[in-house]
């Protein structure tokens, strides 16, 4: 019996194009200015130091920005980058520059599942801060009350089974009672290796008849 649902964001509850065509360019264009203006703030300084540590070099401020831009262009899932992007996106949400995209079927079923007593959680490569911002500023209103918790890469890599075991421990549910939703096969492989049940969202493109995970087009086809 499914007691909890853990969901990805990009390509699952929200369109890939919103993240890649709206959020990423917004942060990329503003990264240098943001670092210049906020580099001495404790939270920002902490992330900039982590960039230096990960690069293995004593980068100056300009070089740190260059490294962050390269990671954006390479679509790297690196924690300090995700944290800084979230800070920039917060300003965009507050200014009304954009609203978080959510698939209508996802909104409908997330509400239905939560009302039925199924606990909902998010696991995304974007920072927890960025996740909450997206769900708080959607075209369907503030959806954050639906969720019991959020996880990002500080818990571990999304393609490693250990991350999903940690999440199951934290939420207090046996892995077999958790359903993980994602559009990425390697993430589904890891969740299943941890003992979770999984469903593969294929929003675009053809379904794979040889897929080892159940594939669906939308949340309408999911019956936890």
KAZIQUI-V800280 format. One record per run of one state. SS is the DSSP state (2 for helix, 1 for strand, 0 for the rest). FROM is the first residue (numbers start at 1). TO is the last residue. Records with the same first field share a line. If there is no record, write none. Layout:
SS=FROM-TO  FROM-TO
This chain:
0=1-3  8-9  11-13  15-15  39-41  56-60  74-78  96-99  101-103  116-118  124-127  137-137  139-140  142-143  147-148  152-160  172-174  183-184  194-196  202-214  217-218  222-224
1=4-7  10-10  14-14  100-100  119-123  138-138  141-141  149-151  178-182  197-201  215-216
2=16-38  42-55  61-73  79-95  104-115  128-136  144-146  161-171  175-177  185-193  219-221
